[in-house]
Amino acid sequence: MTYWDPLPTVRALVGEPHPLWQGDLVRHDWSQPAPEGWEMRDWRNIPGPFYTANTDNCFTGRLCAPHHVAYEDGFCAEFVYRQPVGASEVHQLTCAAECDPFAAYGGDGDCHWTPDLVRDWWRERGRVREWALRMGWGEWATCEREELRDAAAGARAYLTHLTQGLEEYLRDYTFWLAEGRPAAPGEPLPKLGS
């Protein structure tokens, strides 16, 4: 895998019909900072360009991007648990961002993450794992409300991503941050640590 920069795809959508909608134009450049700012991002957002900071609690994010968005268990606010790695995934994530009434998504994570911060996040991933285990198999997993069951499913999907694919993505992303370019095929990637 080589890191793919999603930001050119995001910027090309601005003012154009969204590929997942019938004629509605993309109204916002989702490569910009979240209105509440980087400092207010949800701690569950994984490293990468996209994150959320104080989104709504209307259960809309997973309708557009179930493979990228999950809900926290306090107010059901959205966060990004998997970064997009192709144009169709950018379309899904920007759909989720466009549906958030607070427009609380940001795409300037590359301006804030450093290789050391990515490694720190990776070392602390046990906190996310504990949350995902509790959320994914807790009372919401069998709740009568479909949206709460879906929130639990999002936590389980996050847990799967933690163990299948996230480490490789973060190693590619760390290379991108350090070198300003994707790694060439066969080029060694930085280690994340334990």
C-alpha angles and dihedrals in degrees: 000000000000123000113262117205108226097187098087089054091049093049092048090059096061110114092002128108108273109247092228097050138066103253101316113138124231102251102190139050100236092194088077128091120282111258092245090048138235093288091063096051119131110261090229093066108110120231114277140088097295129067141144132235118191102338125178124274099229097114093240103126098073091048087069103025113021091158092054110029131063133172128241118232101239104062099351091249115168129250136175112254097168127033119224117259100184142029095264089054091050087053090054094048094046088049088056090047093049091051094053107100091210093050085223098160122109132195103189096092091121088067091058110031117085128184089257093050091050089051090048090052090049092050089052096046090111087079090059091044092054091048093048093049092050094043098040097052101026129101094297091063090072100027120133091233110089094210091056091049087051090051088055090048089054090054090051090049089051090052090052090050090051089060101031119050106340096097092054091046091051092048089053091045092049089053089050091052093047099043104026091232139068118271115262116242109283093011111137116255124217119262120243098207127234 
